[in-house]
Amino acid sequence: MKDESINTQIGDAVHLSAEETLDQEVGIAAPAEDSEAQAMDIDIQAESNVPIIFGSNGSPVTCTYVNHPAWDESANICMTLHFIMLKLGPKRHSAWAYAMRLTIQYFLDFLRNHNLRNSPALHINHIKDLTPSIYRAFGLFLDQIGKSRKHAQDMKTAIKKAGEESNAVPALDLPIIKKGAGASTEPLSEEGVKSLTSATSTIVDGIRDTISRRKLIDESESYSYEELLGLFTPKLTKRDIIIWIKYKVQKGEHIAKEKALLRMEKCDDPDIVELSKERILKPKLLEMAVAHPDICIPEGYDPDGRRLDSWQTTTLDPYRVVKTFNDQQFPFSLTNEELLKNYNSRHIAKLNNCKTAIQLILNKLNQARTNYNKLNEHKGLYMLSVDEHMALYYPTAIDMAGLASLMMLQSGWNKETVMDVDKDRFEHPLTSTVEESIKIITSEKVRGQGSSVPYFKPKQILAASDSDNPFSSYNLILLAKEFTAPLAPFLNGVIDPLRNRQVNTLFAYVRPWSGWLKADGSTAINTMDYTLRFQIAIKELLADFEVIDNGKRLTSASEVTRRLRATWLFYNAEELPFAFLSQLMGHQSRDTTDGSYDNSPQARTRRLKRLRSALEHIVELLRSRKFKGLLGKRARTQAETKLSIFFLPHLDRPLWACSNRFKPDWPGAPKLAKGLKCDALDQCFFCSRVWILEDSLPYLIERLAHIDELLRDGSTSEFGSRLEAEQENINTILDEWVDEDAIDEALQYRTLNSPLLPRNLRDLRIIFKTGDLDE
């Protein structure tokens, strides 16, 4: 009966979720994590019987496995897997749903194969039929078809997580299946880091030049429609018309009525205006030419010269062009429909259709640019394109990709974390507490936080940055904010359709001119955090700038972006503790850092070198009889010693320990009565019975800071000699502590948990609790 109720619960949840998801809009393209999946989704969107779920980023994922030959809605195993997808999918990124969908499809392949080879009594129909032996068989099946065992691990994890959130999925005791060594992410070589840093630094320098140029552009004068019209279609005089007629007669060329009228339309002389109304025009033109024998053809006369078509040879001032765009907020104030209607290439190709200064400028930049650049190449003259004009003032995709890449290389953040930086609230409250120039910047991490953290609860990610360095992440954020400021007002209220939130304007840029005039609703502004845009921009960056890694030029985003975190970790691991780096990367476990980002051949080689160095040092100490490890009688005595360990009620680390509380030997220590224990914690640093533990280091560091303050205070001068002695003892302990990583970790612990100790250690007598190590 219990299984029947669970089946009913699963069935109700599946049908309800499917109906709800089918009511939602599905016209949004899936992200690039699974290109094969995208094609599958597009093919079946019209099929209403295929359920669709939406990931936490808003991207739809169709449950294509329901069309698998082995799918059976009456089978508990199938409906349970579908329930897991509907239960967990909306809380996770669509990439998770794509991977889970593929896992279910592989399992259905295995299910069909298994059921065909076995009698009905051994068929897999219920989720509880997924026994350890069946689960291992699924792992072997993945090996046979050349797929990763990670799919088996993913299914096990999904079943476990769904069981924690709903009693509809039973808890299964499935074994661990090792997935084998996957392809490690290799860091960039020193050559790669140098060339990428050089390329992105060049881009940053160019951004600063663009910001400086804005002042000159803002001070320029816009082009008026009348001024441009005068350049594009200059007025002709009666004399110009007569010279042209005499030139035609002299050359024996036919005087076409259409060409004559074209010139006469550009002349406002009353005689010419009246003459243009004649039905038979040529005789009248010849009469007018004969009537003016004083007008001669100039030497070197060109009938198709500048006076007639000056727009072919006139050079527009780029700054004034951009100023004209800015004053009319072109193209940002226009909708996609307005751009398509009034500014498409076919419309502006005709001068008669150009009724504004913007349309005239676009006519010149699109119709005359190619000929102009070809004719004036020998003069060193060049007419900028629309995109090049916009780049004089506004960000481009390559600019934003360069900024983001340099930030990732310096901070160790992934692309999603960089794209989620809040331009107005990216400084952590602790910034400048250590040094004025050291800034603590913060962003959020949504994906990959660990199995126990909800996907919809972002995790704070920190990074230190030097504000004195013009290329530091802190200054790059400020630079991006200033650079995109002219575009930000036009993006206010614009919602990212995939993530259902306001788009991040920090990485906004102007799209190419060709992208403005698409009938897909696109606008002239885009942001780098949109799906696929970052990868495309990185590819464009690598096409424009040469980035060489180990002698090979990098050409695709996958060769750079996925390696930046591993690169940051590799080059920082020599100076900073590994545990600290793992925390900065936002990993819940050091194993994640080690397995995913520090498992390259270079990293393993470096670890082996450190291990060999440590072993060689130990051998040298043993040969010289200077090794101070746990050897000999003294080591056994120490191991058998009973310790009393002191704890503060509100902290998880012990203060320090005492090897014999019944016989203290600090100077002036009293002889205690039988059974009475010493509680003078303020004297421990003068007693030989004290044991300093690694966990004691944060307290020693804080006590040292308190002593420094007390020594600087004149009111404590009478205790100066005692404090100085205590200070000397603590300094000796810290100086001789071998593990530098432990000291660094202690500093971090103190920073996060201070205050740890009262300034008067006598106060510890009333707040501490004790315990014996053996108890």
C-alpha positions in Angstrom: 0.0 0.0 0.0 2.8 2.4 0.8 4.4 1.9 -2.7 0.9 2.6 -4.3 0.6 5.9 -2.4 4.1 6.9 -3.4 3.3 6.1 -7.0 0.1 8.1 -6.9 2.1 11.1 -5.4 4.7 10.8 -8.1 2.1 10.6 -10.8 0.2 13.6 -9.5 3.3 15.7 -9.2 4.5 14.7 -12.7 1.3 15.6 -14.4 0.8 18.8 -12.5 4.4 20.0 -13.2 4.1 19.1 -16.8 0.9 21.1 -17.2 2.4 24.1 -15.4 5.5 24.1 -17.5 3.6 23.7 -20.8 1.7 26.9 -19.9 5.0 28.9 -20.0 6.5 30.6 -23.0 9.1 28.4 -24.7 10.5 30.7 -27.4 13.9 31.3 -25.7 17.0 29.7 -27.0 18.8 27.3 -24.8 22.4 28.1 -23.7 25.5 26.7 -25.3 26.2 24.0 -22.7 24.6 21.4 -24.9 24.3 22.3 -28.7 22.9 18.9 -29.5 20.2 19.4 -26.8 19.3 22.7 -28.4 18.6 21.1 -31.7 16.5 18.5 -30.0 14.5 21.1 -28.2 13.8 23.1 -31.4 12.6 19.9 -33.2 10.0 19.0 -30.6 8.8 22.3 -29.3 5.6 21.9 -31.4 4.9 18.6 -29.7 2.6 19.4 -26.8 2.9 15.9 -25.3 6.6 16.4 -24.4 7.0 18.1 -21.0 9.2 21.1 -20.6 10.9 22.4 -17.5 12.7 25.7 -17.0 16.0 25.9 -15.2 16.9 28.5 -12.6 18.3 30.6 -15.4 15.0 30.6 -17.2 16.2 28.4 -20.1 13.7 25.7 -21.2 14.7 22.0 -21.3 12.4 19.5 -23.0 12.2 16.1 -21.5 12.9 14.2 -24.7 13.4 10.9 -22.9 9.6 10.4 -22.8 9.9 9.5 -26.5 12.5 6.8 -25.7 11.5 3.3 -26.8 12.0 2.0 -23.2 9.9 4.8 -21.6 6.8 3.4 -19.9 4.5 5.7 -17.9 3.1 2.8 -16.0 6.6 1.8 -14.7 7.5 3.3 -11.4 11.2 3.5 -12.3 10.4 5.8 -15.3 8.0 8.1 -13.5 10.3 8.4 -10.5 13.2 9.6 -12.7 10.8 12.0 -14.4 9.6 13.2 -11.0 13.3 13.8 -10.0 13.8 15.9 -13.1 10.7 18.0 -12.3 11.5 18.3 -8.6 15.2 19.3 -8.9 15.4 20.9 -12.4 13.7 24.2 -11.7 16.1 24.9 -8.8 19.2 24.3 -10.9 20.8 25.7 -14.0 19.6 24.4 -17.3 23.1 22.8 -17.8 22.2 20.4 -14.9 18.9 19.6 -16.5 20.6 18.8 -19.9 23.1 16.5 -18.1 20.3 14.8 -16.2 18.2 14.3 -19.3 21.2 12.6 -21.0 21.7 10.4 -18.0 18.1 9.3 -18.0 18.4 8.5 -21.7 21.5 6.4 -21.1 19.8 4.6 -18.3 16.8 3.9 -20.5 19.2 2.4 -23.0 20.5 0.2 -20.3 17.0 -0.6 -19.0 15.9 -1.8 -22.5 19.1 -3.9 -22.9 18.7 -5.4 -19.4 15.0 -6.3 -19.8 15.5 -7.9 -23.2 18.2 -10.2 -21.9 16.4 -11.3 -18.7 13.1 -13.0 -17.8 10.2 -10.8 -16.7 10.9 -11.8 -13.1 14.2 -10.0 -13.3 13.0 -6.9 -15.1 13.6 -3.4 -13.6 10.2 -1.8 -13.1 10.4 -0.1 -9.7 12.9 2.4 -8.4 13.7 -0.1 -5.6 14.8 -2.6 -8.3 17.9 -0.3 -8.6 20.0 -2.5 -6.4 23.8 -2.1 -5.9 24.4 -4.9 -8.5 22.1 -3.3 -11.0 23.8 0.1 -10.4 27.2 -1.4 -11.0 25.9 -3.0 -14.1 24.8 0.4 -15.3 28.3 1.7 -14.8 29.7 -1.2 -16.8 27.2 -0.5 -19.5 28.4 3.1 -19.7 31.9 1.8 -20.2 30.7 -0.5 -23.1 29.1 2.4 -25.0 32.1 4.7 -24.4 30.3 7.1 -22.0 31.6 8.6 -18.8 30.7 6.9 -15.5 29.9 10.4 -14.3 26.3 9.8 -15.5 25.9 7.0 -12.9 27.2 9.2 -10.2 24.9 12.0 -11.3 21.9 9.7 -11.1 22.9 8.5 -7.7 23.3 12.1 -6.4 19.9 13.2 -8.0 18.1 10.3 -6.3 19.6 11.1 -3.0 18.8 14.9 -3.2 15.2 14.2 -4.4 14.8 11.8 -1.5 15.9 14.5 0.9 13.2 16.9 -0.5 10.4 14.4 -0.9 9.4 11.1 0.6 8.1 10.1 -2.8 11.7 9.0 -3.7 13.0 6.2 -1.4 16.5 6.2 0.0 18.7 3.8 -1.9 22.0 2.4 -0.6 24.0 2.6 -3.8 27.8 1.9 -4.0 30.5 4.4 -5.1 31.5 4.1 -8.7 34.8 5.6 -9.6 34.5 7.6 -12.7 38.2 7.4 -13.5 40.6 10.3 -14.3 38.9 12.9 -16.4 40.6 15.5 -18.5 42.3 18.0 -16.3 42.1 21.8 -16.9 45.6 22.9 -17.7 46.7 26.4 -16.7 48.1 28.8 -19.3 51.8 28.7 -19.6 53.9 31.7 -18.7 53.9 32.6 -22.4 50.1 32.4 -22.5 49.7 34.5 -19.3 52.1 37.1 -20.7 50.5 37.4 -24.1 46.9 37.4 -22.7 47.9 40.0 -20.2 49.5 42.1 -22.9 46.4 41.8 -25.1 43.9 42.7 -22.4 46.1 45.5 -21.1 46.3 47.0 -24.5 42.5 46.9 -24.6 42.3 48.6 -21.2 44.6 51.3 -22.4 42.4 51.8 -25.4 39.4 52.1 -23.2 41.0 54.9 -21.2 41.9 56.6 -24.5 38.2 56.4 -25.5 37.1 57.9 -22.2 39.5 60.8 -22.7 38.3 61.3 -26.2 34.7 61.7 -25.1 35.4 65.2 -23.8 36.6 66.3 -27.3 33.5 64.7 -28.9 31.2 66.4 -26.4 32.7 69.7 -27.2 32.3 69.2 -31.0 29.4 70.8 -33.0 26.7 68.6 -34.4 26.0 68.5 -38.2 22.8 70.1 -39.2 20.6 68.7 -41.9 21.0 71.9 -44.0 24.8 71.8 -43.7 25.0 68.2 -44.8 22.5 68.7 -47.6 24.7 71.5 -48.9 27.6 69.1 -49.0 25.7 66.2 -50.5 23.7 68.2 -53.1 25.5 71.5 -53.9 23.6 74.3 -55.7 24.5 74.9 -59.4 24.4 78.3 -61.1 23.2 79.2 -64.6 26.8 79.5 -65.6 27.5 75.9 -64.4 24.6 74.7 -66.6 25.8 76.6 -69.7 29.4 75.3 -69.3 28.1 71.7 -69.1 26.0 72.2 -72.3 29.0 73.6 -74.2 31.2 70.8 -73.0 28.7 68.2 -74.3 28.5 70.0 -77.7 32.2 70.2 -77.9 32.7 66.5 -77.2 29.8 65.6 -79.5 28.0 63.7 -76.7 24.3 63.3 -76.5 22.5 65.6 -74.1 20.1 63.3 -72.2 17.0 65.1 -71.0 17.1 63.2 -67.6 20.7 64.2 -66.9 19.9 67.8 -67.9 16.9 68.0 -65.6 19.0 66.5 -62.8 21.4 69.4 -63.0 18.6 72.0 -63.5 16.9 70.8 -60.4 20.0 71.9 -58.4 19.8 75.5 -59.8 17.4 78.1 -58.5 18.0 80.7 -61.3 14.6 81.9 -62.6 15.6 81.3 -66.2 16.7 77.8 -65.5 13.6 77.0 -63.5 11.3 78.3 -66.3 13.3 76.4 -68.9 13.0 73.1 -67.0 9.2 73.2 -67.7 9.7 73.0 -71.5 8.5 69.7 -73.1 11.2 69.7 -75.8 14.3 70.7 -73.8 17.4 70.2 -75.9 16.8 73.1 -78.5 16.1 75.5 -75.7 19.3 74.6 -74.0 21.3 75.0 -77.1 19.8 78.4 -77.7 20.7 79.5 -74.2 24.3 78.4 -74.7 24.6 80.3 -78.0 23.2 83.4 -76.3 26.2 83.5 -73.9 29.4 83.6 -76.0 31.2 85.1 -73.1 31.0 81.9 -71.0 33.9 79.5 -71.9 34.7 75.9 -70.8 37.4 76.1 -68.0 40.7 74.2 -68.6 40.6 70.7 -67.1 36.8 70.8 -66.7 35.3 67.7 -65.3 31.5 67.4 -65.8 31.3 64.8 -63.0 33.4 66.7 -60.6 33.0 67.9 -57.0 30.6 70.7 -57.8 28.0 68.2 -58.9 28.7 65.3 -56.5 30.6 66.5 -53.6 29.3 63.8 -51.2 31.7 61.3 -52.9 34.7 63.4 -52.0 33.8 65.3 -48.9 35.4 64.1 -45.6 33.1 64.3 -42.6 34.6 65.0 -39.2 34.3 61.7 -37.2 33.9 63.6 -33.9 31.1 65.7 -35.3 29.4 62.6 -36.7 29.4 60.9 -33.3 28.3 64.2 -31.6 25.3 64.3 -34.1 24.5 60.7 -33.1 24.7 61.5 -29.4 22.6 64.6 -29.6 19.8 62.7 -31.1 20.4 59.6 -29.0 20.8 57.5 -32.1 20.3 54.6 -32.2 19.5 53.9 -28.6 16.3 55.9 -28.4 14.8 54.1 -31.4 12.9 50.8 -31.3 13.8 47.9 -33.5 10.8 48.7 -35.7 11.8 52.3 -36.2 15.4 51.3 -37.1 14.1 48.8 -39.7 11.7 51.2 -41.2 13.7 54.4 -41.5 17.3 53.4 -41.4 17.7 50.3 -43.4 20.2 50.3 -46.3 17.6 50.3 -49.0 15.7 53.3 -47.6 18.7 55.5 -47.0 20.3 54.7 -50.3 18.1 57.3 -52.0 18.9 60.9 -51.1 15.2 61.9 -51.5 14.4 59.6 -48.6 16.9 61.2 -46.3 15.0 63.8 -44.3 17.3 64.0 -41.2 21.0 64.6 -40.6 21.4 61.0 -39.3 20.0 59.6 -42.5 22.3 61.7 -44.6 25.3 60.6 -42.6 24.3 56.9 -42.9 23.8 57.4 -46.6 27.4 58.6 -47.0 28.9 56.0 -44.6 27.1 53.2 -46.4 26.9 54.3 -50.1 30.1 56.3 -50.6 32.5 54.8 -48.1 33.9 52.0 -50.3 34.6 54.2 -53.3 35.9 57.0 -51.1 38.5 54.7 -49.4 39.5 53.2 -52.7 40.0 56.6 -54.4 41.8 58.2 -51.5 44.0 55.3 -50.4 47.1 56.9 -52.0 46.4 60.1 -50.0 46.2 58.2 -46.7 42.6 59.2 -46.2 40.1 56.7 -44.7 36.4 57.0 -44.0 35.3 55.2 -40.8 32.4 52.8 -40.8 29.4 53.2 -38.6 30.8 50.7 -36.1 34.2 52.5 -36.1 32.4 55.8 -35.4 30.5 54.3 -32.5 33.7 52.8 -31.1 35.2 56.3 -30.8 32.8 56.9 -27.9 31.1 53.6 -26.8 32.2 50.2 -25.6 32.5 47.3 -28.1 32.2 43.6 -27.4 36.0 43.2 -27.6 36.4 46.0 -25.0 34.1 44.2 -22.6 35.6 40.8 -23.2 39.1 42.2 -22.6 38.0 43.8 -19.3 36.3 40.7 -18.1 39.2 38.4 -19.1 41.7 40.5 -17.2 39.4 40.5 -14.1 39.1 36.7 -14.3 42.9 36.3 -14.6 43.5 38.5 -11.6 40.7 37.5 -9.2 40.3 33.8 -9.9 36.6 34.3 -10.4 34.7 32.4 -13.1 32.7 34.2 -15.8 29.4 34.0 -14.0 30.8 35.6 -10.9 32.4 38.4 -12.9 29.2 39.1 -14.8 27.3 39.3 -11.5 29.4 42.1 -10.1 27.1 44.9 -8.7 28.6 48.1 -10.0 27.2 50.1 -7.0 27.9 47.5 -4.2 31.0 45.6 -5.0 33.2 46.8 -2.1 33.2 44.6 1.0 32.8 46.3 4.4 36.3 45.0 5.3 37.9 46.9 2.5 41.0 49.0 3.4 41.1 47.6 7.0 44.5 46.1 6.4 46.0 48.7 4.1 44.4 51.7 2.5 45.3 50.5 -1.0 44.0 47.0 -0.5 40.4 46.7 -1.6 38.1 43.7 -0.9 35.8 43.3 -3.8 32.8 40.9 -3.7 30.4 39.3 -6.1 28.0 36.3 -6.1 28.3 32.7 -7.1 25.1 30.8 -7.9 26.4 27.6 -9.6 28.6 24.8 -8.1 28.2 25.7 -4.4 28.1 22.2 -3.1 25.4 19.6 -2.7 24.1 21.0 0.6 23.6 24.6 -0.6 20.4 25.6 -2.4 20.9 26.8 -6.0 18.7 29.8 -5.5 20.9 31.0 -2.6 23.9 32.8 -4.0 27.2 32.6 -2.2 29.4 35.6 -1.5 32.8 35.4 -3.3 35.7 37.7 -2.2 38.9 38.9 -3.8 41.6 41.3 -2.7 42.7 44.0 -5.1 45.3 46.7 -5.1 43.8 50.1 -5.9 47.3 51.5 -6.6 47.5 49.1 -9.6 45.7 50.7 -12.6 45.0 47.2 -14.0 43.7 45.6 -10.8 40.2 44.2 -10.6 39.0 47.0 -8.4 40.1 49.7 -10.9 38.8 47.6 -13.8 35.3 47.6 -12.2 35.4 51.3 -11.8 36.7 51.7 -15.3 33.9 49.5 -16.7 31.3 51.5 -14.7 32.6 54.8 -16.2 32.9 53.3 -19.7 29.4 52.0 -19.8 27.8 55.0 -18.1 26.4 56.5 -21.4 24.6 53.2 -22.2 23.3 52.4 -18.7 20.2 54.7 -18.8 19.0 52.9 -21.9 19.1 49.5 -20.1 17.2 50.5 -17.0 14.1 48.3 -16.7 15.4 45.8 -19.3 14.9 42.3 -18.0 17.2 39.4 -18.9 14.6 36.8 -20.3 16.7 33.8 -19.2 17.3 34.8 -15.6 14.3 37.0 -15.1 16.2 39.9 -13.6 17.5 43.4 -14.5 20.4 43.0 -16.9 23.8 44.0 -15.6 24.8 47.2 -17.3 28.5 46.9 -16.1 29.4 45.0 -19.3 27.1 46.7 -21.8 28.3 47.5 -25.3 27.1 48.6 -28.7 26.4 45.9 -31.2 27.6 46.0 -34.8 25.6 48.0 -37.2 24.4 44.9 -39.0 22.9 43.6 -35.7 20.7 46.7 -35.3 18.6 46.0 -38.3 17.5 42.4 -37.7 13.8 41.6 -37.6 14.2 39.6 -34.4 13.5 42.5 -32.0 17.2 43.1 -31.4 18.4 46.6 -30.3 21.6 48.4 -30.7 22.8 47.7 -27.1 23.7 44.3 -25.7 25.4 43.0 -22.5 28.2 40.6 -22.1 26.3 38.5 -19.6 23.8 37.4 -22.2 24.0 33.7 -23.2 26.7 33.0 -25.8 27.8 36.7 -26.1 30.9 36.3 -24.0 32.2 33.3 -25.9 31.6 35.1 -29.3 33.4 38.2 -28.0 36.4 36.2 -26.7 36.7 34.6 -30.2 36.7 38.1 -31.8 39.3 39.2 -29.3 41.6 36.3 -30.1 41.1 37.1 -33.8 42.3 40.7 -33.3 45.0 40.1 -30.7 47.7 37.4 -30.9 47.6 35.2 -27.7 50.3 32.4 -27.8 50.3 29.5 -25.4 53.2 27.0 -25.7 53.9 28.2 -29.2 50.3 27.8 -30.4 48.0 30.7 -31.1 44.7 30.4 -29.2 41.6 31.0 -31.4 38.5 29.8 -29.4 37.0 30.8 -26.1 37.2 27.3 -24.7 41.0 27.5 -25.0 41.1 30.5 -22.7 38.1 31.1 -20.4 37.9 27.6 -18.8 41.6 27.8 -18.0 41.7 31.2 -16.3 40.8 29.9 -12.8 43.3 27.0 -13.1 45.9 29.6 -14.2 45.1 31.9 -11.2 45.3 29.0 -8.8 48.6 27.6 -10.3 50.5 30.8 -10.1 49.2 31.8 -6.6 49.7 28.4 -5.0 53.4 29.0 -4.4 52.8 32.1 -2.2 49.4 31.5 -0.5 48.1 28.6 1.5 46.0 26.1 -0.6 43.1 26.2 1.9 42.9 29.9 1.6 42.9 29.8 -2.2 40.2 27.2 -2.1 38.0 29.5 0.1 38.6 32.4 -2.3 37.4 30.3 -5.2 34.2 29.6 -3.3 34.7 25.9 -2.9 33.0 24.0 -0.1 35.7 21.3 -0.2 39.4 21.5 -0.9 38.9 18.3 -2.9 36.9 20.3 -5.4 39.8 22.7 -5.9 42.4 20.0 -6.1 40.4 17.7 -8.5 39.0 20.4 -10.8 41.6 23.2 -10.9 44.9 21.8 -9.5 45.1 18.4 -11.2 47.0 19.3 -14.3 50.4 17.7 -15.1 52.1 20.9 -14.2 50.4 21.0 -10.8 51.1 17.3 -10.0 54.8 17.8 -11.0 55.1 20.7 -8.6 53.5 18.7 -5.8 56.0 15.9 -6.4 58.9 18.4 -6.2 57.6 19.7 -2.9 57.2 16.2 -1.5 60.7 15.2 -2.6 62.2 18.4 -1.1 60.4 17.6 2.2 61.6 14.0 2.3 65.2 15.0 1.5 65.1 17.5 4.3 63.9 14.9 6.8 66.6 12.5 5.7 69.2 15.2 6.3 67.9 15.8 9.8 67.9 12.1 10.6 71.5 11.7 9.4 72.6 14.7 11.5 70.5 13.5 14.4 68.6 16.8 14.5 65.2 15.4 13.8 62.6 16.5 16.4 59.7 14.3 15.5 57.9 11.7 17.8 60.9 9.4 18.3 62.4 7.8 21.4 61.4 7.7 25.1 60.5 11.4 25.2 58.0 11.0 22.4 56.3 8.1 24.2 56.2 10.1 27.4 54.6 13.0 25.5 52.1 10.7 23.9 51.0 9.3 27.3 50.6 12.7 28.9 47.1 13.6 30.1 46.2 17.1 29.0 43.6 19.5 30.3 42.4 21.6 27.4 40.8 25.0 28.0 37.9 26.1 25.8 36.0 29.3 25.6 32.2 28.7 25.6 31.5 30.6 22.3 34.5 29.4 20.2 35.2 26.0 18.7 39.0 26.2 19.1 40.8 25.5 22.4 42.9 28.2 24.0 45.8 26.0 25.0 46.4 22.9 27.2 48.1 22.1 30.6 50.0 18.9 31.2 49.6 19.1 35.1 47.2 21.5 36.6 48.0 20.2 40.1 51.6 21.4 40.0 52.0 24.8 38.4 55.6 26.1 38.3 55.3 29.7 37.1 57.3 32.2 39.2 55.4 32.7 42.4 53.1 29.8 41.9 51.5 28.5 45.2 51.7 24.9 46.3 48.2 23.7 45.8 46.3 21.5 48.2 45.6 17.9 47.2 43.0 17.7 44.5 42.9 21.4 43.8 43.6 22.6 40.3 45.3 25.7 39.1 43.1 28.3 37.3 45.6 31.1 36.8 45.3 31.3 33.0 47.0 34.6 33.0 50.2 32.9 34.1 50.3 30.1 31.5 52.9 31.7 29.3 55.3 31.6 32.3 54.6 28.0 33.2 56.5 24.9 31.8 53.3 22.9 32.1 51.6 24.8 29.2 51.1 23.1 25.8 50.6 25.4 22.9 48.5 23.7 20.2 48.1 24.7 16.6 44.5 25.8 17.4 46.1 28.2 20.0 47.8 30.3 17.4 44.9 32.8 16.8 44.8 33.5 20.6 48.5 34.1 20.7 48.4 36.5 17.8 45.5 38.4 19.5 47.3 38.4 22.9 50.4 39.8 21.2 48.3 42.7 19.7 46.8 43.4 23.1 50.3 43.5 24.7 51.4 46.0 22.1 48.5 48.2 22.9 49.0 47.9 26.7 52.7 48.8 26.4 51.8 51.9 24.5 49.4 52.9 27.2 51.2 54.9 30.0 48.8 53.7 32.7 50.2 50.2 32.5 53.8 51.2 32.9 54.0 49.3 36.3 53.4 46.1 34.5 55.8 46.8 31.7 58.5 44.3 32.5 56.0 41.5 33.0 54.2 42.3 29.7 57.6 42.5 27.9 58.5 39.1 29.2 55.1 37.7 28.1 55.6 39.4 24.7 59.0 37.8 24.3 57.7 34.3 25.1 54.9 34.6 22.6 57.2 36.0 19.9 59.5 33.1 20.4 56.7 30.6 20.0 55.4 32.2 16.8 58.9 32.7 15.3 59.8 29.0 15.9 56.5 27.7 14.6 57.4 25.6 11.5 54.2 25.6 9.6 53.8 29.0 7.9 50.4 27.9 6.5 49.1 27.4 10.0 50.2 31.0 10.9 48.4 32.4 7.9 45.3 30.3 8.7 45.4 31.6 12.3 45.5 35.2 11.1 42.4 34.5 9.0 40.6 32.9 11.9 41.4 35.8 14.1 40.1 38.3 11.5 36.8 36.4 11.2 36.2 35.8 14.9 37.8 38.7 16.7 37.6 39.6 19.6 38.9 36.3 20.9 40.4 37.3 24.3 39.7 39.9 27.0 42.6 42.4 27.4 43.0 41.2 31.0 43.6 37.5 31.0 42.5 37.3 34.6 38.9 37.6 33.3 39.3 34.1 31.7 39.0 32.5 35.1 35.2 33.2 35.2 34.4 32.4 31.6 36.4 29.3 30.6 35.5 25.7 30.8 37.9 22.7 30.9 38.1 19.2 29.8 40.6 16.3 29.8 41.9 14.9 26.6 41.2 11.3 27.8 37.6 12.0 28.7 
